[in-house]
Amino acid sequence: MGRKPEAEAFRRLRRAPISVVLDDVRSLANVGLIFRVCDALRVERLYLCGITGHPADPRPGRESRARHVQERATREIAKTAVMAIPFVPWEYADSATHVVGRLRAGGYQVVAVEQAHTSVAYTRADIYRPPVALIFGHERAGVAPAALRAADLCVEVPVYGMANSLNVAMACTLVGYEVLRQHAAFGIEPL
């Protein structure tokens, strides 16, 4: 534990040129786990879109949810985030499609993580062109069709068992670490 920097020093460290977009992820536990993964990967930003639960936004005038909804979401996400929330730059947006459009305009390669006819294995060499925006969708319905159409690339994690897919937080972990692996962690040293 002694090798971790102070909170302010950590906030000034360089981040991986990866953004994560959650498109209608309904489980607060998954959102918390993804906060934790995004902290571990030191991503630039986490976008929580649509029905995706999110912690209370401390900025004045940014919250439209009832206080009890804010408190429950914050509490449930914090359980699995394990103290990562303050260290992950994040924002809530109504529409993942708008976020994806904004990221694309900023030069991001948009990668949907979804089982689709056009998807390729997430480990295929040299497919990620930073900066990268990874889109993950609803646990049952997947990435929304509009966001899927907006993607430059669709990758999937192969499944060899009877279940059709992996948990969204697990998929985020695998794909995020693969992007880091393919780019030598962008020169960012582990803490």
C-alpha positions in Angstrom: 0.0 0.0 0.0 3.0 2.4 0.5 3.7 2.7 -3.2 0.4 4.4 -4.1 0.6 8.2 -4.6 -1.5 10.7 -2.7 -4.9 11.4 -4.3 -4.0 14.7 -5.8 -0.7 13.3 -7.3 -2.7 10.4 -8.8 -5.1 12.8 -10.5 -2.2 14.4 -12.3 -0.8 11.2 -13.7 -1.1 10.5 -17.4 -4.2 8.4 -18.4 -4.6 5.7 -21.1 -6.2 7.1 -24.2 -9.3 4.9 -23.6 -12.8 6.0 -22.8 -15.5 3.6 -21.8 -19.2 4.1 -22.7 -21.9 2.2 -20.9 -25.1 2.1 -23.0 -28.1 1.3 -20.8 -26.2 -1.0 -18.3 -28.9 -1.7 -15.7 -27.0 -3.4 -12.9 -25.6 -1.0 -10.3 -23.2 -3.8 -9.3 -21.8 -4.0 -12.8 -21.5 -0.2 -12.9 -19.5 -0.3 -9.7 -17.2 -3.1 -11.0 -16.6 -1.1 -14.2 -15.6 1.9 -12.1 -13.1 -0.3 -10.4 -11.8 -1.6 -13.8 -11.6 1.9 -15.2 -9.5 2.9 -12.2 -7.2 -0.1 -12.7 -6.8 0.7 -16.4 -6.5 4.5 -15.7 -8.9 5.3 -18.5 -9.5 8.9 -19.6 -13.2 8.9 -18.9 -16.2 6.7 -18.1 -19.5 7.7 -19.8 -22.7 6.4 -18.1 -25.5 6.7 -20.6 -29.3 6.2 -20.8 -30.7 4.0 -17.9 -27.2 3.3 -16.6 -27.1 4.1 -12.9 -24.6 6.6 -11.7 -23.4 8.1 -8.5 -24.8 11.4 -7.3 -23.3 14.3 -9.4 -21.8 16.8 -6.9 -21.9 19.6 -9.4 -24.7 22.1 -8.7 -27.8 21.8 -11.0 -26.6 18.5 -12.6 -29.0 16.2 -10.7 -32.6 15.7 -11.7 -33.1 12.4 -9.8 -34.9 12.2 -6.4 -32.5 12.3 -3.5 -33.4 8.7 -2.4 -32.6 7.5 -6.0 -29.3 9.3 -6.0 -28.4 7.9 -2.5 -29.3 4.3 -3.4 -27.4 4.4 -6.7 -24.3 5.9 -5.1 -24.4 3.4 -2.2 -24.9 0.3 -4.5 -22.2 1.4 -7.0 -19.8 2.2 -4.2 -20.1 -1.4 -2.9 -18.4 -2.9 -5.9 -16.3 0.1 -6.9 -14.4 -0.2 -3.7 -13.3 3.4 -3.4 -12.6 3.9 -7.1 -15.3 6.4 -7.8 -13.3 9.6 -6.9 -10.4 8.4 -9.1 -12.3 7.8 -12.3 -13.3 10.8 -14.4 -16.9 10.2 -15.3 -20.0 11.8 -16.6 -23.7 11.0 -17.2 -25.3 11.5 -20.6 -28.8 10.8 -21.8 -27.7 9.3 -25.1 -24.7 6.9 -25.8 -25.2 7.8 -29.5 -24.5 11.5 -28.8 -21.4 10.6 -26.7 -20.1 8.3 -29.4 -20.6 11.1 -32.0 -18.7 13.6 -29.8 -15.9 11.1 -29.3 -15.7 10.3 -33.0 -15.5 14.0 -33.8 -12.6 14.1 -31.3 -10.7 11.5 -33.3 -11.6 8.4 -31.3 -11.9 5.0 -32.8 -15.3 3.7 -31.7 -15.3 0.0 -30.7 -18.5 -1.8 -29.8 -18.0 -4.9 -27.6 -20.9 -7.0 -28.9 -21.6 -10.4 -30.5 -22.6 -9.4 -34.0 -22.2 -10.8 -37.5 -19.4 -8.3 -38.1 -17.5 -8.8 -34.9 -13.9 -10.0 -34.7 -12.1 -11.6 -31.8 -11.1 -8.9 -29.3 -7.5 -10.2 -29.3 -6.9 -9.7 -33.0 -3.6 -8.0 -33.5 -3.3 -4.3 -34.2 -7.0 -3.5 -34.4 -7.2 -0.8 -31.8 -6.2 2.7 -32.9 -5.9 5.1 -30.0 -7.6 7.1 -28.7 -10.2 4.3 -28.3 -13.8 4.5 -27.1 -15.1 1.1 -26.0 -18.9 0.7 -25.9 -20.6 -1.8 -23.7 -24.4 -2.4 -23.7 -27.4 -3.6 -21.7 -26.8 -7.0 -20.1 -29.6 -8.7 -22.1 -30.2 -6.5 -25.2 -26.5 -5.5 -25.8 -25.3 -2.3 -27.4 -28.2 -0.4 -28.9 -28.5 -0.6 -32.7 -27.8 3.1 -33.3 -24.6 2.9 -31.2 -23.6 -0.3 -32.9 -24.0 1.3 -36.3 -21.9 4.2 -35.2 -19.0 1.9 -34.3 -15.9 1.7 -36.4 -15.3 -1.8 -35.2 -17.1 -4.5 -33.4 -15.2 -7.0 -31.2 -16.4 -9.9 -29.1 -15.0 -12.2 -26.4 -15.4 -15.8 -27.6 -17.6 -18.0 -25.4 -17.0 -21.8 -25.5 -19.5 -22.8 -22.9 -23.3 -23.0 -22.6 -23.8 -19.4 -21.5 -24.1 -17.0 -24.4 -21.8 -14.3 -23.1 -19.7 -13.0 -20.2 -20.8 -10.4 -17.6 -20.4 -6.8 -19.0 -17.8 -5.9 -16.3 -15.7 -9.0 -17.1 -15.9 -8.2 -20.8 -14.8 -4.6 -20.0 -11.8 -6.0 -18.1 -10.7 -8.3 -20.8 -11.0 -5.9 -23.7 -9.6 -3.0 -21.7 -6.5 -4.9 -20.7 -6.1 -6.2 -24.3 -6.0 -2.6 -25.6 -3.3 -1.8 -23.0 -1.4 -5.0 -23.9 -1.4 -4.2 -27.6 0.0 -0.7 -26.9 2.5 -1.5 -24.2 0.2 0.2 -21.7 0.9 3.4 -23.5 4.0 3.7 -21.5 2.1 4.1 -18.2 3.8 2.4 -15.3 1.7 0.3 -12.9 1.5 1.7 -9.3 
